[in-house]
């Protein structure tokens, strides 16, 4: 009897532990549990993209600054990762959730390895997100975030709506290094009309302006102010998004030392199951942030940068085969005066992003073959044309280009689903 009793007790205990383990495994791995806000539920997620590329032509003056292939020699072939993400999200309870992300990215400028590498040039990750979200802060639908987080500039809206922008190339404001993430405090809200035909919301952030890097406390500290409002009309087929930011570049009592940048950006996108088409344009006012060289001296000047990006993709065979294309026009200084000034240069933090002497026209196009959900093979072309703004330019100084042929490989796992929906991330955390 005692032996039988012990066997039954052991069996009951084993079933109990198995049930607990199964439930724990469900909470730990189930995306539906996480999205429902179930306490102590988490999920691992990430994605990777990289290429095999061949550089067919190189700009003779190595223009482009932050562009992917500036300084890469003609004829170069390479296998290359451009981004590796691995993240973890966790619900503390229904009120608080957290987000953590490690990223290794292709911040290799001018053909060199100055980006996310160790001293021996091995690719290495850094902390990109580490934040806590307070759901329904002050009122329902309003979330408060603190920590390293995506900015309102483009990660939440246009980078997702222009589905192929990031695996193929950064959005037009990302190329010019408007921060995609920053350390600060923000408010986010998303609301639906009673009939759910209209969605509207906002995303506000005050942050350091240094992304993942701590501020140098011995230097002047200028916060970056971000704001974004959006509306989804006609059952979220038509998305209209307006973004603005402000950041001082320098603030000294001397003349011409009050320097700042202030961007306004508008995006309009039509979303459909079979195709997507949209435009994103910005004006960036660069107050006292450029210097012009003239006969007899130099002047500190205002600049106005403008950019327009046109995007489209069409599904040819369901979700298996898609064709995509994008064209960007970029003018770093629409106030350029080559009759008065022989040379321009950017100052302060805008110097690497808004070199004022050359306009650019960017084209990308290709096919996306998806043999399985969240696996993509994308042959594409990458072309960027440079047009000098100076007077009496000839030859390559007036016009030249970079041209790259690529096959891009892109796969995701966890929460980053194929063609993420407009309102999926982050507002349903």
N, C-alpha and C positions, 0 to 999 in steps of 0.2 A: 504493500500500500504506500509506504513511504517513498519507494522508488517511483511508483506511478505518479504520486503527488508532485514529486520534484520534476518529473518530465513535463507534467502539465504546466507547472509554474514556469519552467524554462521556456516552454512553447509560448505561453502568454507574454512573457517578458520579451522574447524574440520578436513576436508580432507587434508588440507595443513599440519597441525600438525601431523596427522596420517602418512602421507608420510614421513615427517622428522623423526618421531619416528621409522618407519619401516626401513628407510635407516640407521639410527643410530644403530638400533639393528642389521642390516646386517653387518655393519662395525665392530660392537663390538664383534659379535659372530662368524662371518664367517671365517673359516680357510683359505678358498681360497682368501678372501680379504687380510688377513694378509700375506699370502705367496706371494701375488702379490705386497706387499709393499705399500698398500693403506694407505695414511696418516690417523692418528687417529684410526687405527684398532688394536684390541688386541684380545688375546685369553687366556683363563684359561685352565690349563692342570695339570695333575698329575698322580701318580700311587701309588699303595700300594701293598706290599707283606708281608706275615707272614706265620706262620706254627702252626700246632700241631705236637710236636715232642716227641719222647721217646728215651732216651739215654740208649742203650743196654749194652755198655761197656765203661769204662773209663780208660785212660792211668794212670797207678799207680803213675807216676812222674809228672803228670799235665804239660806235655810239649805242645808246640804249640804256646805259646806266644799270638799272635793276632788271633788265630783261634776262630771260633764261639763258640765251645763247650769245650774249655780248662777249666778245673776246675769245670765243671758241673758234679755232682755226678751221678754215675750209678743208673739207675732206675728212674731218673727225667722225669716227664711228664709236658708239659706246652703248653699253647696257647701263641703265641708271635708274635708281629709285629717286623719285621726287617727293614722295611723302609716305611716311609710315605712322599710323595712328594706333594706339591701344589705350582704351579708356575704360573707366568703371564708374557706374552710377549707382547710388544707394539711397534708399528711403529710410531715414531715421524713424519717421512716423508719417502720418498724413499731412502734417504741417511743415516738416522740414525734410529736404532732400539735398544730396551733395553730388558733385560731379568732379571727376579727376581724369586728366588726360596727359599721356606722354606722347611727344611728337618728335620725329626726326624728319627734317625737311631740306629742300634743295636751295638753301640761301647761299648759293655759290655765285658770286658776282664776278664779272669780267674774266670768266674762264678760269677762276682760281678756286681753291677750296678754303674760303674764308667763313664758311657757314657752320652747320651743326656737325663739327668734326672734333675729334680729340687731337692731341699734339702729334700723334702718328698718322693723322688723316683718316682714322676710322670713323664711320658714320655713327652718331650718338644721339640719343633722345634728350629732351629737356622737358620741364614741367610747363605745359601750355595752359591747362585749365586746373583750377583748384578752388572751388567755390561752394557756398551753401545758399540754398534757396528757401525763403520763407513764403510758403503758399498763402494766398488770400490775406496778405499783409494789409491791415487797416480796413480793407473792404474786399468783398468777394471778386475774384478775377484779377486782383492786383498782387504781383509777386515782387518781393524784395530779394536782391542778390548781392552778396559780398564776396570779393576775392577775384582771382584771375578768371575772366569770363569773356565770351565773345562780345564784341562791340556791336552797336546798332548799324554800323556802316554798310555791311553787305552779307555777313555770314547767315543771318536769320532769314533773309528774304531773297535778294537777287542771286546770291551764290547757289541757293537751292532751286530757284525758279529757272535760272539759266543752267540747266542740269549739267551740261558738259563744260561749263566754264572752268571749274577748278581742276578736274583731271587733265584737261587740255591746256588751259592757261588761266591764270588769275583773272578776276574781274577787272574792269578798267580802272577802278579806284584802288584795288589791291595791288596792281602793277606799280602804281605810284606810291605805294606803302602807306596808305591810310590804314591805321591799325585794325587788324582783324580780331585782336584780343587785347585786353588791358586789365590792370589791377585797379579795382575801384568798387563803388557802390551804385546799384542801378535799380530801376523800377520797370517792370514789364506787365502789360495787361492786354488781354484779348477778349473780345465780347462778340456775341451773335445777336442779330435782330430776332424778334419773336418768331418769324417764319423761317429763320436760318438762311435766308437768301443773301444776307449781307454780313460780312465779318469786318470788324475794325479793331484797331489796337495801337499800342505805342510801346516804345522802348527808349528809356532815358538812362544815361550813364555819366557819372563824373569819375575820372580815373587819372592815373599818373601820367599817361601818355608815353610810357616807356615799354609797353608790352610785358614780356617776361623778365625784363631787366629791372632790378631795384633802382630807384632814383639815386643820383649822386647828391647826398645831402649837403655837401659843401658848396654846391652850385645853386643858381637860381632855380626854383621849382615852379613850373607852369602846368597847371592841370589841363587835361583835355576834356572838353564838354561835348557830349554826343546826344543827338535826339533823332528819333525816327517815328513817323506815324504812317499807318497803312490802312487801306480799305479794300476788301474783296467784294466785288459786286456781281450780280447775275449768278448767284450760287457759286461764287469764287472763281468764275471763269475769267473775269477782268480784275486784275490786281493793280492798284495804284499805290505807289510808295514814295514818300518824301522824307529825305534825310538832310540834316544839317549838323555841322560841328564847328568848334572854335578852339584854337590853341595859340597862345602867345609863343613867339619864337625868341624874342628879346624884349626887355622892358627896362630901359635906362633913361635917365633924365636928359641926356644930351639930345641934340637935334637929330632927327632921322633914326632914332634908336628904339622907337616904339614899333616893333615888328610883330606881325601875327599872320596866321592863315585862317580862312573861314570858308568852308565848302557848303554849297547847296547842291543837292542831287535829287533828280526825279526819275522814277522808273515806272513804265507802263507795260504790263505783260498780259497776254491772252493765253489761258491755260485750257487745253483740251486733251482728251485721251489719245487722239491721233497726231496732234501737232502742238507746238508751242512757239510763240513769236513774241518778241518784246524789244524794248529800247530802254537804255539807261544813259542819262546824260548828266554832266555836272559842270559847275562853274566854281573855281577855287580862287578866291581873292587873296593875293599874297602881298600884304601891306608892308612896305618898306623892307622887302625881303630879296631884292635884287640890286645889283650894281651895274651901271652902264659906263663903259669907257668911251670918252669923246676926246676931241682935240683939246688939250690943255688940262685935262683932269678927269675925275670920275664923279658920278651922281648916284645916290641911293634912291631907288625907284620902287614904285608899286608894280606888281605884275598880276595878270589875270590868266589863269590856266583854264582850258576848256577841253572836255572830252565827251564823245558820243559813242556808244556801243550798240550795235544792232545784232540781234541773236534770233536763230530759228532752228528747230529740229522737227523732223517728220518721221513718224513710224511707217516703215515700208511693209514689214511682215510682223505684225503684232508688236510684241516687245523683243523679238529676236533680232530684228535688223532695223536700224535707225540711221538716217542721214542728218548731219548737223553742220551748221556754218555760223560764222560770226565775223563781223567787220567792225573795227574801232578806228575812229579818227581822233587824234590827239594834238592839241596846240598848247605848248607849255607857256606861251605868253602872247596873247592876242593884242597886247599893246606894244609889240616889238617895233622899234623905230630904227631902221638901218640907215637912215639919212643923217641922223644926229649922232648915233653911237656905232662904233666899229666893233664892239664886243659886249656881250652880256655875261653875267655870272650870277648864280643863285647864292644866297647867304643862309646861314644858320641851319636849322634842321631840314629845310626844304632843298638843300643843295644837291643831294644825290637823287631826289625824286623828281625835281622840276628843273632840270637843266634847260635853259630857255632858248637855246640857239637852233633847235631842230624840231620841226613837226614830225609826226609819225603816223603811218597808216598800217594797221595790223589786220591780218586775215588768217583765220583758221577754218579748216573744213575737213570732213572725214566721215567715216562710217563707224557705227557701233554694232558689232556682232556679239550677242549675248547667248552663249550656248547653254547657260543655266542662270537661274536667278542670282543676281548680285555678282556675276562674273562677266567681264567685258573685255573684248579685244577690239581696239580702235585704231585702224590705220588712218593717218591724218597728215596734213601739211601745216607747217608753222611758218608764216611769212611776215616780216616787218620791214617797212620801207621808211627811209629817213630822208627828209627834205629840209635842207639848210635854209635858214631865214636871213642870213647875212646878204649884203649887197655884192653883186657881180661875182657870184659863185659859179664855178664851172666844174665839170667832171663829177667825180664821186663826192666832192664836198657839197654839190647841189643836190644830187640824187644817188643813193646807194641802198642796199638792202641786205638782210639776213634771210636765208631760206633753209629750212630743215624738213626732211622727210622722216616720219616716225611711225612706229607701231607701239601704241600705248596699251599697257595691261593694267586693269583696274578691278579689284575685288573688294567686297565688303563683308563684314560679319557683325551680328548683333543688331543694334538699333538703326544703323545707317542703311535704310532700305533703298532699293532701286527707285530712282526718280522720286525722292522724298516729297510728300505732299506739302502744299503751301503752309499749312498751319501746324504741321506735325511737330516741328522742332523749333523752339523749345517749349511752346506754350502748353503742351499737354504733359509736361513732366509731372 
